[in-house]
Amino acid sequence: MTVSSTSPSTIDTLVVGAGQAGLAASYHLRLHGVEHLVIESASRPAHRWIDHRWDSFTLVTPNWTVRIPGAEYDGDDPDGFMPRLEIAARFQEYVQKYRLPVRYNTRVHSVRAGSDAGFEIGTSAGVFRARHVVMATGLFQTPRIPSFSEKMPPRVRQMHSSEYRNPGMLGRGAVLVVGSSQSGCQIADEIRRSGHEVFLCVGKSGRAPRRYRGKDSSEWLDLLGLSDQTVDQLPSPKMKFAGSPHIIGRSDGRDINLHRFHRDGMTLLGSLTDVSDNTLRLAPDLHRNLAIADKFEKAFLQRIDSYIESHQLTCEREAVPDWQDGYSCAQVAELDLDRHGINTVVWATGYGFDFSLVKFPVFDEDGYPVQTRGVTQQRGLYFVGLPWLHKQRSGLLSGAGADAAHVVSHILALAPSAGYQDRRIDPSLECAMGGQDG
């Protein structure tokens, strides 16, 4: 189905966002013959893989974990780590192959109640009406940078991790990276290896090895059932916002490790709490945060060892180094930017989210949607693609498709008389992109 600027403004189902979850929802809607439209603010599908990732970025899970419906990985390198350009190309092909009806360069401003018990969706291209709305904008919407960043001296160049591309854009001088989850650690490591002096403010993220006892950590997560852990099993609902453990997307045996960073010459610091008079104010929590990463990995490996023993698996034992290097770092309270020649700051501080465009009371105190596997109490309103929407893998390439299928099954159940059909998609279908693909 081709969608043009003259398309009718009324449609059965409208999907907001053409990322991995929104496209998976579109695939299932098309499979069952449901009239629908995907609205995307950018000029291409799954644009964040290109626009918000650095040049050398790869998946941090092996290629075999790519389980987007109709585009499951079937290449010759299942244990490799897909680079960003290949990820983006695959989604472009996905839209073309299955003729998914995506309208690009169109921003949604509001989702509110319609006059006929459906929804009115205000967009930059006018108002649409729909019986069902699937919100697939994700949780990583707006770069989050602390307000005290405004106190940085004007000479210091600042960028969020989503703006960082490669060390060549940094110029001369030392670099401060704030944040030690997956992005922060990988970016800091790349910058250090390029020859820059690097200072890293360490947070509370855990650490996981790339491989252990003959298997990738992703395979162990599946075997241990951790990938299928449901949100109600978390110790606290707040845990769904926790930073990802730092791990590297490559299999060369060189794991991400804060202690090794220190050994290799990187300066580790505590959490950054403020900036004043050209001086960084730092919390005395470096050693505590290092211990959090160490304990996280130790607990993970102990679970693997127990699983191997209880299932009597034949896995060769592996000695894990007892890293201590980082504990020799002084926990400084202040750091002078000029004295240490810091000219650039990379804020690897994550993202904020805001669903205020949805004008229904379906959110908790954190602004996260109250739902059961994507189904809200507002009839016809759904969410897909969020971390811990249902399971640990819900926001990942390995899990977004399953949640999208569940939401579409709920849409089908709401209107059994609508004439939806199970239509097998012909893989030979030719491209029929949306009318405003940029």
Secondary structure, DSSP 8 states (H G I E B T S, - for coil): ----TTS-SEEEEEEE--SHHHHHHHHHHHHTT--EEEE-SSSSTTTHHHHTS-TT-B-SS-GGG---TT----SS-TTS--BHHHHHHHHHHHHHHTT--EE-S--EEEEEE-TTSSEEEEETTEEEEEEEEEE---S--EE---GGGGGS-TTSEEEETTT---GGGS-SSEEEEE--SHHHHHHHHHHHHTT--EEEE--S--B--SEETTEEHHHHHHHTT-TT-BGGGSSSGGGGG----B--S--SS----HHHHHHTT-EEE--EEEEETTEEEE-S-HHHHHHHHHHHHHHHHHHHHHHHHHTT------------GGGGS---SEEETTTTTEEEEEE---EE---TTB-SS-B-TTS-B--BTTB-SSTTEEE-S-TTSSBTTTTSTTTHHHHHHHHHHHHHHH-TTS--------TT------TT--
